[in-house]
Amino acid sequence: MSKKSLVTSAAILGVAGIFVKLLGAFFRIPLTNWIGAEGMANYAPAYAIYSVLLVVSTAGLPVATSKMVAERYAVGQYKEAYRVFKISRVLMTALGVLGAVIVFFGAGPIAQLVHVPGAALAMQATAPALILVPLMSSYRGYFQGQQNMNPTAISQIFEQVFRVGCGLSLAYIMMNGVLFSETYDSGARGAAGGCFGASAGAFGGLLTVLILYLMKRNAIRENILADHTTERESAGQIIKNIVVIAIPITIGASLLPLMNSIDAGIVNSRLQATGWSVNAAKDLYGQITSMADPIIGFPQVLMAAIIVSIVPMVSAANRLEDKLELQNTIALGLRMTTIIGFPCVFGLLVLAKPALLLLYPLQPESASNATPCLQVLAMGFIFLALVTTMTGILQGLGKQNWPVINLAIGIIIKIIVTYILVGIHSINIVGAAIGTMCAYITASTLDFMCVKRFTDVKVPVAKTIVKPMISALVMGVIVGFIYKGCFAIIGSNSISTLVSIAIGACIYGVLIIKTHAIERNEIMAISIGRKIAPICDKLRLW
């Protein structure tokens, strides 16, 4: 049962995540073209502050809710699971209201503090979202605890559709309209319209998840009425448990933005210390942050789907003390990670430059120069993927402090490596990418040691590492030749890259089936797999 649940849940959230990511990319392009650099200068600090406050209010609490609901569902305590949900909903709404009040009434002083006065209106436009998103996340956490990922996936899609549609429409209307024209210029008004998209999206997502909740309400009520368990925790104890789980997760989610902020200071100062001009240093840093990092972030969506799916499953098995189920879930989660991660590694290694030129055709020189950074980050992606999955496993086990400690150690290693390597003129910005890779290697190694220590899980090395890695390596070599052949015939980088990716995906799919890295029953666990499996049978791939 765990195989079907984990594969299906991850697939649902993965597809939704990719769709959301594509819509997000679509949102930024016209917004930037409409409001221009000046408008984006107002948009960026407003959205950055909104993102930080959102991490504080939503990073840990939905995971805590999911974990605690899953534990109670596992032993039939449906009434207690519902109480956890209601209390977490109040907590998250209260945090959201606090954040909204700070942003709305403190927008002016905050904008002055960051030296972007025009960002004040954009900050106020995000305030409603700071109330709506935490409330929406509480419902998502409740459903995730029941191992039902459909409401999360569907509400994510509607949230992004509302965000893009309303955000772009308002940006265009406000930029060209008369609203607030006496106090703000067109760029500031356009940025505010774009930022209000976050609030509109939150409304759309919340409305969707509420409708889905109402549709499930009778089933929830039936479970609660059928619950004859007598164990009951006080509200104070539930709040304490939520906070104990949520705080380290929130700290962990804050470490990466903190690392990026520290990174910016170190990289720019070290580059200038070795002879690079201020503008050259900014350009080099932009290659990794604006070009390479976003590409790595795309497959990371699939890893996020695994972590959301695996937390409640590990929590339930751990609560039932079902050691076999726990170990099977962990082993499958790690195998799914490598099956997804390795083709990303080798695919990006081979197609790093073509992919960059595909996405940034107007900046060919910078895109070409960013290739080494992307290749190094690609090699580190498998370790980032493992960190993501094992963080979910440890959170499900109630050991949420350890991923934070391990990532903090990895960040220290990154700072040291980055400081040394970026200071070497010939290595320059690639040193920052190497530092990031070292951080994830360190954190993933320490995380695995913790998982092994707490569960004694036995990971089949051949099936989890060797077969996916060899399949991805063979695919990478073939894709390299396909790209060169297509480019020689067609002369178009965009078409050659897309064709190579499509063929590479098919080749990799065949290879992991032929090597039995993935089994037929695992493919049959998802709806599209039930259509693929008969084709594989006819082709005798099993």
C-alpha positions as CSV (number, residue, x, y, z in Angstrom):
1,M,0.0,0.0,0.0
2,S,2.8,2.4,0.8
3,K,4.3,2.1,-2.6
4,K,1.1,3.0,-4.3
5,S,0.4,5.9,-1.9
6,L,3.9,7.4,-2.1
7,V,4.3,7.1,-5.8
8,T,0.7,8.4,-6.5
9,S,1.0,11.3,-4.0
10,A,4.4,12.4,-5.3
11,A,3.1,12.2,-8.9
12,I,0.0,14.3,-8.2
13,L,2.0,17.0,-6.4
14,G,4.9,16.9,-8.9
15,V,2.6,17.5,-11.9
16,A,0.9,20.3,-10.0
17,G,4.2,21.8,-9.0
18,I,5.5,21.8,-12.6
19,F,2.4,23.5,-13.8
20,V,2.7,26.1,-11.0
21,K,6.3,26.7,-11.9
22,L,5.5,27.3,-15.5
23,L,2.8,29.7,-14.7
24,G,5.2,31.5,-12.3
25,A,7.7,31.9,-15.1
26,F,5.0,33.2,-17.4
27,F,4.0,35.7,-14.8
28,R,7.4,37.3,-14.4
29,I,8.1,37.8,-18.1
30,P,5.2,40.1,-19.1
31,L,5.3,41.8,-15.7
32,T,8.9,42.8,-16.2
33,N,8.2,44.0,-19.7
34,W,5.2,46.1,-18.6
35,I,6.5,47.8,-15.5
36,G,10.2,47.8,-16.5
37,A,13.3,47.8,-14.4
38,E,12.1,50.7,-12.2
39,G,8.8,48.9,-11.4
40,M,10.6,45.6,-10.7
41,A,12.9,47.6,-8.3
42,N,9.7,48.3,-6.3
43,Y,8.3,44.8,-6.7
44,A,11.4,42.9,-5.5
45,P,11.7,44.2,-1.9
46,A,8.0,44.0,-1.4
47,Y,7.9,40.4,-2.5
48,A,11.1,39.5,-0.6
49,I,9.6,40.8,2.7
50,Y,6.3,39.0,1.9
51,S,8.3,35.7,1.3
52,V,10.2,36.0,4.6
53,L,7.0,36.5,6.6
54,L,5.3,33.7,4.7
55,V,8.1,31.3,5.7
56,V,7.7,32.2,9.3
57,S,3.9,31.6,9.2
58,T,3.7,28.6,6.9
59,A,7.0,26.7,6.7
60,G,6.7,24.6,9.8
61,L,3.0,24.7,10.9
62,P,1.5,22.8,7.9
63,V,4.2,20.0,8.3
64,A,3.4,19.8,12.0
65,T,-0.3,19.6,11.3
66,S,0.3,16.9,8.6
67,K,2.5,14.9,10.9
68,M,0.2,15.1,13.9
69,V,-3.0,14.3,11.9
70,A,-1.3,11.3,10.2
71,E,-0.2,9.9,13.6
72,R,-3.8,10.1,14.9
73,Y,-5.4,8.8,11.8
74,A,-3.0,5.8,11.9
75,V,-4.6,4.7,15.3
76,G,-8.2,5.8,14.5
77,Q,-8.2,9.0,16.6
78,Y,-10.2,11.0,14.1
79,K,-11.6,13.4,16.8
80,E,-8.1,14.3,18.0
81,A,-6.9,14.7,14.4
82,Y,-9.7,17.2,13.8
83,R,-8.9,19.0,17.0
84,V,-5.2,19.3,15.9
85,F,-6.5,20.8,12.6
86,K,-8.8,23.4,14.3
87,I,-6.0,24.5,16.7
88,S,-3.4,24.8,14.0
89,R,-5.9,26.8,11.9
90,V,-6.3,29.3,14.7
91,L,-2.5,29.5,15.2
92,M,-1.8,30.0,11.6
93,T,-4.5,32.6,11.1
94,A,-3.2,34.5,14.2
95,L,0.4,34.5,12.8
96,G,-1.0,35.6,9.4
97,V,-2.9,38.5,10.9
98,L,0.2,39.6,12.9
99,G,2.3,39.6,9.7
100,A,-0.4,41.4,7.7
101,V,-0.6,44.2,10.3
102,I,3.1,44.6,10.4
103,V,3.4,44.8,6.6
104,F,0.3,47.0,6.0
105,F,1.0,49.6,8.7
106,G,4.7,49.4,8.6
107,A,5.0,49.5,4.8
108,G,6.2,53.1,4.6
109,P,9.0,52.9,7.2
110,I,10.1,49.5,5.8
111,A,10.2,50.9,2.3
112,Q,12.3,53.9,3.5
113,L,14.6,51.5,5.4
114,V,15.4,49.6,2.2
115,H,15.7,52.9,0.3
116,V,12.9,52.0,-2.1
117,P,10.0,54.4,-1.1
118,G,8.0,53.3,-4.1
119,A,7.7,49.8,-2.7
120,A,5.4,50.8,0.1
121,L,2.2,50.4,-1.9
122,A,3.4,47.0,-3.3
123,M,4.0,45.8,0.3
124,Q,0.5,46.8,1.4
125,A,-0.9,44.9,-1.6
126,T,0.6,41.6,-0.2
127,A,-0.9,42.1,3.3
128,P,-4.2,40.2,2.6
129,A,-2.2,37.2,1.3
130,L,-0.4,37.0,4.7
131,I,-3.7,36.2,6.3
132,L,-5.2,34.0,3.6
133,V,-2.1,31.8,2.8
134,P,-1.6,30.5,6.4
135,L,-5.3,29.7,6.7
136,M,-5.2,27.9,3.3
137,S,-2.1,26.0,4.5
138,S,-3.8,24.7,7.6
139,Y,-6.4,23.0,5.4
140,R,-3.7,21.6,3.1
141,G,-1.9,20.2,6.2
142,Y,-5.1,18.5,7.4
143,F,-5.6,16.8,4.1
144,Q,-1.9,15.8,3.7
145,G,-2.1,14.2,7.1
146,Q,-4.9,12.0,5.7
147,Q,-2.5,11.2,2.8
148,N,-4.9,13.0,0.4
149,M,-2.8,15.2,-1.8
150,N,-5.5,16.1,-4.3
151,P,-6.7,19.2,-2.4
152,T,-3.2,20.6,-2.1
153,A,-2.4,20.0,-5.8
154,I,-5.7,21.4,-7.1
155,S,-5.6,24.5,-4.8
156,Q,-2.0,25.2,-5.8
157,I,-3.1,25.3,-9.5
158,F,-6.0,27.6,-8.8
159,E,-3.9,29.7,-6.5
160,Q,-1.4,30.3,-9.3
161,V,-4.0,30.8,-12.0
162,F,-5.6,33.6,-9.8
163,R,-2.2,35.0,-9.0
164,V,-1.1,35.3,-12.7
165,G,-4.5,36.4,-14.1
166,C,-5.3,39.0,-11.4
167,G,-1.7,40.1,-10.9
168,L,-1.0,40.8,-14.5
169,S,-4.4,42.4,-15.1
170,L,-4.0,44.7,-12.1
171,A,-0.4,45.5,-12.9
172,Y,-1.4,46.7,-16.4
173,I,-4.5,48.6,-15.2
174,M,-2.8,50.3,-12.3
175,M,0.3,51.2,-14.3
176,N,-1.9,52.9,-16.9
177,G,-4.7,54.1,-14.7
178,V,-5.2,57.0,-12.4
179,L,-5.5,55.1,-9.1
180,F,-2.9,56.3,-6.6
181,S,-1.5,58.5,-9.3
182,E,-1.1,61.5,-7.0
183,T,1.2,59.7,-4.6
184,Y,2.9,57.0,-6.7
185,D,4.5,56.8,-10.1
186,S,3.4,54.3,-12.8
187,G,6.2,51.8,-11.9
188,A,5.2,51.8,-8.2
189,R,1.5,51.3,-9.1
190,G,2.3,48.5,-11.6
191,A,4.5,46.8,-9.0
192,A,1.6,47.0,-6.5
193,G,-0.8,45.5,-9.0
194,G,1.6,42.6,-9.6
195,C,2.1,42.1,-5.8
196,F,-1.7,42.0,-5.3
197,G,-1.6,38.9,-7.5
198,A,-0.3,37.1,-4.4
199,S,-3.4,38.1,-2.4
200,A,-5.7,37.2,-5.3
201,G,-4.0,33.9,-5.7
202,A,-4.3,33.2,-2.0
203,F,-8.0,33.9,-2.2
204,G,-8.4,31.6,-5.2
205,G,-6.5,28.8,-3.5
206,L,-8.3,29.2,-0.2
207,L,-11.7,29.2,-1.9
208,T,-10.7,26.0,-3.8
209,V,-9.5,24.2,-0.7
210,L,-12.7,25.3,1.2
211,I,-14.9,23.9,-1.5
212,L,-13.0,20.6,-1.4
213,Y,-13.2,20.5,2.4
214,L,-17.0,21.0,2.2
215,M,-17.2,18.2,-0.3
216,K,-15.3,15.9,2.2
217,R,-17.1,17.2,5.3
218,N,-19.6,14.3,5.5
219,A,-16.8,11.7,5.3
220,I,-14.9,13.6,7.9
221,R,-17.9,13.7,10.2
222,E,-18.6,10.0,9.7
223,N,-15.0,9.2,10.8
224,I,-15.3,11.4,13.9
225,L,-18.7,9.8,14.9
226,A,-17.2,6.3,14.4
227,D,-14.2,7.2,16.7
228,H,-14.7,5.7,20.1
229,T,-11.2,6.3,21.4
230,T,-11.0,8.0,24.7
231,E,-7.4,9.4,24.6
232,R,-7.6,13.2,24.7
233,E,-4.8,15.8,24.8
234,S,-5.4,19.3,26.2
235,A,-5.4,22.2,23.8
236,G,-2.2,23.5,25.6
237,Q,-0.4,20.2,25.0
238,I,-1.4,20.2,21.3
239,I,-0.2,23.7,20.8
240,K,3.1,22.8,22.6
241,N,3.6,19.8,20.3
242,I,2.8,21.9,17.1
243,V,5.3,24.5,18.2
244,V,8.0,22.0,19.1
245,I,7.7,20.4,15.6
246,A,7.2,23.7,13.7
247,I,10.0,25.9,15.1
248,P,13.0,23.8,13.9
249,I,11.4,23.3,10.5
250,T,10.8,27.0,10.2
251,I,14.4,27.7,11.2
252,G,15.6,25.2,8.6
253,A,13.5,26.8,5.9
254,S,15.1,30.2,6.8
255,L,18.6,28.9,6.6
256,L,18.8,28.8,2.8
257,P,17.6,32.4,2.3
258,L,20.1,33.4,5.0
259,M,22.8,31.4,3.2
260,N,22.1,33.3,0.0
261,S,22.3,36.6,1.7
262,I,25.6,35.8,3.2
263,D,26.7,34.4,-0.1
264,A,26.0,37.7,-1.8
265,G,28.3,39.6,0.5
266,I,31.1,37.1,0.4
267,V,31.1,36.5,-3.3
268,N,31.0,40.2,-4.3
269,S,33.7,41.2,-1.8
270,R,36.0,38.3,-2.7
271,L,35.6,38.9,-6.5
272,Q,36.5,42.5,-6.1
273,A,39.5,41.6,-3.8
274,T,41.0,39.5,-6.7
275,G,40.8,42.3,-9.3
276,W,37.2,42.1,-10.7
277,S,35.5,45.5,-11.0
278,V,32.2,46.2,-9.2
279,N,30.2,45.7,-12.4
280,A,32.0,42.6,-13.4
281,A,31.5,41.1,-9.9
282,K,27.8,41.8,-10.2
283,D,27.6,40.2,-13.6
284,L,29.4,37.1,-12.4
285,Y,27.2,36.8,-9.4
286,G,24.1,37.3,-11.6
287,Q,25.2,34.3,-13.7
288,I,24.7,31.9,-10.8
289,T,21.7,33.6,-9.1
290,S,19.7,34.7,-12.1
291,M,20.6,32.0,-14.7
292,A,21.9,28.8,-13.1
293,D,19.9,28.7,-9.9
294,P,16.4,29.0,-11.5
295,I,17.2,26.0,-13.7
296,I,18.1,23.9,-10.7
297,G,15.0,25.1,-9.0
298,F,12.8,23.5,-11.7
299,P,13.4,19.8,-10.9
300,Q,13.5,20.7,-7.2
301,V,9.7,21.0,-7.5
302,L,9.5,17.2,-7.9
303,M,11.6,16.7,-4.7
304,A,9.3,19.0,-2.8
305,A,6.4,16.7,-3.9
306,I,8.2,13.7,-2.4
307,I,8.8,15.5,1.0
308,V,5.2,16.5,1.3
309,S,4.1,13.0,0.5
310,I,6.5,11.2,2.7
311,V,6.1,13.0,6.0
312,P,2.6,11.7,6.9
313,M,3.4,8.2,5.7
314,V,6.6,8.0,7.8
315,S,4.7,9.6,10.7
316,A,1.9,7.0,10.5
317,A,4.2,4.0,10.2
318,N,6.3,5.3,13.1
319,R,3.2,5.8,15.3
320,L,2.1,2.2,14.6
321,E,5.6,1.0,15.3
322,D,5.4,-0.9,12.0
323,K,9.1,-1.2,11.3
324,L,8.8,-3.1,8.0
325,E,6.3,-0.5,6.6
326,L,8.6,2.3,7.8
327,Q,11.7,0.9,6.2
328,N,9.9,0.2,2.9
329,T,8.5,3.7,2.8
330,I,12.0,5.2,3.5
331,A,13.7,3.0,0.9
332,L,11.1,3.8,-1.7
333,G,11.3,7.5,-1.0
334,L,15.1,7.4,-1.5
335,R,14.8,5.3,-4.6
336,M,12.3,7.7,-6.1
337,T,14.7,10.5,-5.3
338,T,17.6,9.0,-7.2
339,I,15.4,7.9,-10.1
340,I,14.3,11.5,-10.6
341,G,17.6,13.1,-9.5
342,F,20.2,11.2,-11.6
343,P,18.7,12.1,-15.1
344,C,18.6,15.7,-14.0
345,V,22.3,15.6,-13.1
346,F,23.5,14.0,-16.3
347,G,21.0,15.8,-18.5
348,L,22.1,19.2,-17.2
349,L,25.8,18.3,-17.4
350,V,25.4,17.5,-21.1
351,L,22.9,20.2,-22.0
352,A,23.9,23.0,-19.7
353,K,24.9,25.5,-22.3
354,P,22.1,24.7,-24.8
355,A,19.6,24.9,-21.9
356,L,20.9,28.3,-20.8
357,L,20.9,29.6,-24.4
358,L,17.3,28.3,-24.8
359,L,16.1,30.2,-21.8
360,Y,18.2,33.3,-22.2
361,P,18.5,33.9,-25.9
362,L,18.9,37.7,-25.6
363,Q,22.0,37.3,-23.3
364,P,24.1,34.7,-25.1
365,E,27.4,35.7,-23.7
366,S,26.3,35.6,-20.1
367,A,24.4,32.4,-20.7
368,S,27.5,30.8,-22.1
369,N,29.7,32.0,-19.2
370,A,27.2,30.6,-16.7
371,T,27.6,27.1,-18.1
372,P,30.4,25.9,-15.6
373,C,28.3,27.1,-12.7
374,L,25.2,25.2,-13.9
375,Q,27.3,22.1,-14.5
376,V,28.7,22.2,-10.9
377,L,25.3,22.8,-9.4
378,A,23.9,19.9,-11.6
379,M,26.5,17.6,-10.0
380,G,25.3,18.8,-6.6
381,F,21.6,18.4,-7.4
382,I,21.5,14.7,-6.4
383,F,22.8,15.6,-3.0
384,L,20.2,18.5,-2.7
385,A,17.5,16.0,-3.7
386,L,18.6,13.5,-1.0
387,V,18.7,16.3,1.6
388,T,15.1,17.3,0.7
389,T,13.8,13.7,1.0
390,M,15.7,12.8,4.1
391,T,14.6,16.1,5.7
392,G,11.0,14.8,5.2
393,I,11.9,11.4,6.6
394,L,13.4,12.9,9.7
395,Q,10.5,15.2,10.2
396,G,8.1,12.3,9.9
397,L,10.2,10.5,12.6
398,G,9.9,13.5,14.9
399,K,13.6,14.2,14.6
400,Q,13.1,17.6,12.9
401,N,16.1,19.2,14.8
402,W,18.6,17.0,13.0
403,P,18.1,18.3,9.4
404,V,18.5,21.9,10.7
405,I,21.7,21.1,12.5
406,N,23.1,19.1,9.5
407,L,22.2,21.9,7.1
408,A,23.8,24.5,9.3
409,I,27.0,22.5,9.3
410,G,26.8,22.3,5.5
411,I,26.4,26.0,5.3
412,I,29.5,26.6,7.4
413,I,31.4,24.3,5.0
414,K,30.0,26.3,2.1
415,I,31.1,29.6,3.5
416,I,34.6,28.4,4.0
417,V,34.9,26.8,0.6
418,T,33.3,29.7,-1.2
419,Y,35.5,32.2,0.6
420,I,38.7,30.3,-0.5
421,L,37.7,29.4,-4.1
422,V,36.0,32.6,-5.1
423,G,39.2,34.4,-4.0
424,I,41.1,32.5,-6.7
425,H,40.9,34.6,-9.8
426,S,40.8,31.7,-12.3
427,I,38.0,30.0,-10.4
428,N,35.9,33.1,-9.5
429,I,32.2,32.5,-9.4
430,V,32.4,28.8,-10.0
431,G,33.8,28.6,-6.5
432,A,30.4,29.7,-5.1
433,A,28.8,26.8,-7.0
434,I,31.4,24.4,-5.6
435,G,30.7,25.7,-2.1
436,T,27.0,25.0,-2.6
437,M,27.7,21.5,-3.8
438,C,29.9,20.9,-0.7
439,A,27.1,22.1,1.5
440,Y,24.7,19.6,0.1
441,I,27.2,16.7,0.1
442,T,27.9,17.4,3.8
443,A,24.2,17.8,4.8
444,S,23.1,14.7,2.8
445,T,25.8,12.5,4.4
446,L,24.9,13.6,7.9
447,D,21.2,13.2,7.2
448,F,21.7,9.7,5.9
449,M,23.7,8.8,9.1
450,C,20.8,10.1,11.2
451,V,18.2,8.1,9.1
452,K,20.3,5.0,9.4
453,R,20.7,5.5,13.1
454,F,17.0,6.1,13.9
455,T,15.5,3.4,11.6
456,D,18.3,1.0,10.7
457,V,16.9,1.1,7.2
458,K,18.6,-1.1,4.6
459,V,18.8,0.7,1.2
460,P,19.4,-1.7,-1.8
461,V,22.4,0.0,-3.3
462,A,22.1,-1.6,-6.8
463,K,18.4,-0.7,-7.2
464,T,18.6,2.7,-5.5
465,I,21.9,4.1,-6.8
466,V,23.7,1.9,-9.4
467,K,20.8,1.2,-11.8
468,P,19.4,4.8,-11.9
469,M,22.9,6.2,-12.2
470,I,24.0,4.0,-15.0
471,S,20.7,4.5,-16.9
472,A,21.1,8.3,-16.5
473,L,24.7,8.1,-17.6
474,V,23.9,6.2,-20.8
475,M,21.0,8.6,-21.5
476,G,23.3,11.6,-21.0
477,V,25.9,10.2,-23.6
478,I,23.1,9.5,-26.1
479,V,21.5,12.9,-25.6
480,G,24.8,14.6,-26.2
481,F,25.2,12.9,-29.6
482,I,21.5,13.6,-30.4
483,Y,21.9,17.3,-29.7
484,K,25.0,17.6,-31.8
485,G,23.4,15.8,-34.7
486,C,20.2,17.8,-34.6
487,F,22.1,21.1,-34.3
488,A,24.2,20.1,-37.3
489,I,21.2,19.4,-39.4
490,I,18.7,22.0,-38.2
491,G,21.0,24.7,-36.9
492,S,18.5,25.7,-34.2
493,N,19.6,25.5,-30.6
494,S,16.0,25.7,-29.2
495,I,14.6,22.9,-31.4
496,S,17.7,20.7,-30.9
497,T,17.6,21.1,-27.1
498,L,13.9,20.3,-26.8
499,V,14.2,17.3,-29.2
500,S,17.1,16.0,-27.2
501,I,15.3,16.4,-23.9
502,A,12.2,14.6,-25.2
503,I,14.2,11.7,-26.7
504,G,16.4,11.6,-23.6
505,A,13.3,11.2,-21.3
506,C,12.0,8.3,-23.4
507,I,15.5,6.6,-23.4
508,Y,15.8,6.9,-19.7
509,G,12.3,5.6,-19.1
510,V,13.1,2.5,-21.2
511,L,16.4,2.0,-19.4
512,I,15.0,2.2,-15.8
513,I,12.4,-0.3,-16.8
514,K,14.8,-2.7,-18.5
515,T,17.2,-2.5,-15.5
516,H,14.3,-3.0,-13.1
517,A,15.2,0.2,-11.2
518,I,11.4,0.6,-11.2
519,E,8.9,-2.2,-11.1
520,R,5.7,-2.7,-13.0
521,N,3.5,-2.5,-9.9
522,E,5.1,0.9,-9.0
523,I,4.3,2.3,-12.5
524,M,0.7,0.9,-12.2
525,A,0.3,2.9,-9.0
526,I,-0.3,6.1,-10.9
527,S,-3.0,6.7,-13.5
528,I,-0.8,7.5,-16.4
529,G,1.3,4.5,-15.5
530,R,-1.7,2.2,-16.1
531,K,-1.7,3.5,-19.7
532,I,2.1,3.1,-20.1
533,A,2.3,-0.4,-18.6
534,P,0.4,-2.2,-21.4
535,I,2.6,-0.5,-24.0
536,C,5.7,-1.7,-22.2
537,D,4.2,-5.2,-22.1
538,K,3.8,-5.2,-25.9
539,L,7.3,-3.9,-26.3
540,R,8.5,-6.6,-23.9
541,L,10.4,-4.1,-21.8
542,W,9.8,-6.0,-18.5
